[in-house]
């Protein structure tokens, strides 16, 4: 199979098309079976195409990877801020959140920890505000 960039000389549309071989393209051209998909003109010619070099990372992959790395860095910065300014309460998060909410005399403190979706739903129903954030484990791989 071979892919050609075709150009309509009538409407200047460029489009790609696959052929079994270069001989197949020549055969279809000679039989006047090639036509423009836009204006139906038979004035269709091959154009030069850039070579398709084998590369593990395309530009879109590189851009996507860059976006992911930037997002990961922002989350890690956010996590660093949380670790510095909040108290980690682990799986006691639900208990600690209720203690802070219902014990008006106790100083309010910032906490973070782990809770199930069910526990978070119950806290919300009780009027206790929580936020869920993505958390990235500290791994280099």
Beta strands, then each sheet from edge to edge (+ up, - down):
strand 1: 2-8
strand 2: 14-19
strand 3: 44-47
strand 4: 87-90
strand 5: 111-113
sheet 1: 2+ 1- 3+
sheet 2: 4+ 5+
end
